[in-house]
């Protein structure tokens, strides 16, 4: 049943078979090199500024994202997006309304103004939902001075929706608010997240 749903959804996704196979092959090669195996994976392409939800070796959904404007890297204080294998360690925002601003992962009642143009907000709003990532690669994204979890690297909603599709964040992976809510509902704690 899941395979049938995945095939139907993938046929609607707009990616051609060659592009899909290339992404799946890249993800599987990386996972195999780390002896990590899963039916479900989130793959974030920094180059394409896309997030792919992969289920049973099929891309079932593609999202436009923003990674860091400072590039890729794991050093604490760099404001760069860490690469490599991660997992979702914690989830926040179950009861946060659409566009609700979370501070320290708590909604205090404020709703963000959503910018659909190139406007930069005065604050780096974290909105709607949070998927808090834990690095799984010691010496790369896990450990002293490079730890993704200790750096508070999230997948989250943003008030700067108009800037999605190009690097714009301070290290996290930004998504449209409605889309991060939808993704949040589908993913469990422990889901693998590969950022390359």
C-alpha positions in Angstrom: 0.0 0.0 0.0 2.8 2.5 0.9 4.6 1.7 -2.3 1.5 2.4 -4.3 0.9 5.7 -2.6 4.6 6.6 -3.1 4.4 5.8 -6.8 1.2 7.9 -7.3 2.7 10.9 -5.4 6.0 10.7 -7.2 4.3 10.8 -10.5 2.8 14.1 -9.5 6.1 15.6 -8.1 7.5 17.0 -11.3 10.9 15.5 -11.0 11.9 13.3 -14.0 13.0 9.7 -13.4 16.6 10.5 -14.1 16.7 13.3 -11.5 14.9 11.1 -9.0 17.2 8.2 -9.5 20.2 10.5 -9.1 19.0 11.8 -5.8 18.0 8.4 -4.5 21.4 7.0 -5.5 23.3 9.8 -3.8 21.3 9.3 -0.6 21.6 5.5 -0.6 25.4 5.7 -1.3 25.9 8.0 1.6 23.7 6.0 4.0 25.5 2.8 2.9 28.9 4.3 3.6 27.7 5.0 7.2 26.0 1.7 7.7 22.7 3.5 8.1 19.5 2.0 6.7 16.0 3.4 6.8 12.8 3.3 4.7 12.2 7.0 5.3 14.8 9.7 4.9 14.8 13.5 4.6 17.4 14.7 2.2 18.4 18.4 2.1 20.3 19.6 -0.9 22.2 22.8 -0.1 23.1 23.2 -3.8 19.5 23.0 -5.0 18.0 24.6 -1.9 15.5 21.7 -1.8 14.3 19.3 0.8 13.1 15.9 -0.4 11.0 13.5 1.6 12.0 10.0 0.6 10.0 6.9 1.4 10.8 3.4 0.2 13.4 4.7 -2.3 10.9 7.2 -3.8 10.7 10.9 -3.5 7.2 11.5 -2.3 7.5 15.3 -1.8 9.8 18.1 -2.7 10.0 21.4 -0.8 11.9 24.7 -1.4 14.1 25.7 1.5 16.8 28.1 2.6 20.0 27.0 4.2 22.6 29.3 5.7 23.6 32.5 3.9 27.1 31.8 5.3 27.4 28.4 3.5 28.0 24.9 4.9 30.0 24.1 8.0 29.7 22.7 11.5 31.7 25.0 13.7 29.9 26.5 16.6 29.4 30.3 16.1 29.8 30.0 12.3 26.1 30.4 11.5 26.7 27.8 8.8 24.5 24.8 7.9 26.0 21.5 9.1 26.3 18.7 6.6 26.2 15.0 7.0 23.8 12.6 8.6 21.4 13.8 11.3 18.2 12.6 13.0 15.2 14.4 14.3 15.9 14.4 18.1 12.9 16.5 19.2 9.8 18.1 17.8 8.1 21.3 19.0 5.0 23.3 18.1 2.2 20.8 18.1 -0.2 23.5 19.4 1.5 26.5 17.8 -0.8 28.2 15.3 0.2 28.9 11.7 2.9 31.6 11.7 3.2 31.5 15.5 6.6 32.7 16.7 8.5 30.4 19.0 11.2 31.7 21.3 13.2 29.0 23.0 10.8 26.5 21.4 7.8 28.0 23.2 4.9 29.9 21.6 4.1 33.1 23.6 1.2 34.3 21.6 2.9 36.4 18.8 2.1 35.8 15.2 4.8 36.7 12.6 4.3 39.0 9.6 5.0 36.8 6.6 7.1 38.4 3.9 6.6 37.1 0.4 9.2 39.3 -1.2 12.9 39.9 -0.5 12.2 41.6 2.8 14.5 40.6 5.7 12.7 40.5 9.0 14.3 42.4 11.9 14.3 39.2 13.8 15.2 35.6 12.7 11.7 34.3 13.4 11.3 30.6 14.1 7.7 29.9 13.3 5.0 27.2 13.2 7.0 24.0 13.9 10.5 22.9 14.9 12.3 19.7 14.0 15.4 19.8 16.2 18.3 17.9 14.6 21.0 15.8 16.2 24.2 15.1 14.4 25.1 11.5 14.0 28.7 11.8 12.8 31.3 12.2 15.5 33.9 14.6 14.4 31.8 16.1 11.7 28.5 17.2 13.2 28.6 15.6 16.7 31.0 16.5 19.4 32.7 19.5 21.1 32.6 22.7 19.0 30.7 21.2 16.1 27.6 19.6 17.6 24.4 20.3 15.5 22.1 19.6 18.5 24.1 22.0 20.8 24.1 24.6 18.0 20.2 24.4 17.9 20.0 23.4 14.2 16.4 23.1 13.3 14.1 22.6 10.3 11.5 25.3 11.0 9.1 27.8 9.5 10.1 31.3 8.7 8.6 34.8 8.3 10.9 35.3 5.2 9.0 33.0 2.8 9.9 35.2 -0.1 13.6 34.4 0.4 13.2 30.7 0.2 15.0 29.0 -2.7 18.3 30.6 -1.9 20.6 30.7 1.1 19.2 33.1 3.7 19.2 31.5 7.2 21.7 31.6 10.1 22.4 27.9 10.0 19.0 26.2 10.2 16.8 24.9 7.4 13.9 27.2 6.7 10.6 26.2 5.2 7.2 27.7 4.3 5.0 27.6 7.4 2.2 25.5 5.9 4.7 23.1 4.5 6.7 22.6 7.7 3.4 21.9 9.5 2.5 19.2 7.0 6.0 17.7 7.2 5.9 17.8 11.0 2.8 15.7 11.0 4.4 13.0 8.8 7.8 12.6 10.6 8.6 10.8 13.8 11.4 11.5 16.2 14.4 9.4 15.0 13.8 10.0 11.3 17.1 10.4 9.4 18.0 13.7 7.9 20.9 13.9 5.4 22.2 17.3 4.6 24.7 17.6 1.7 
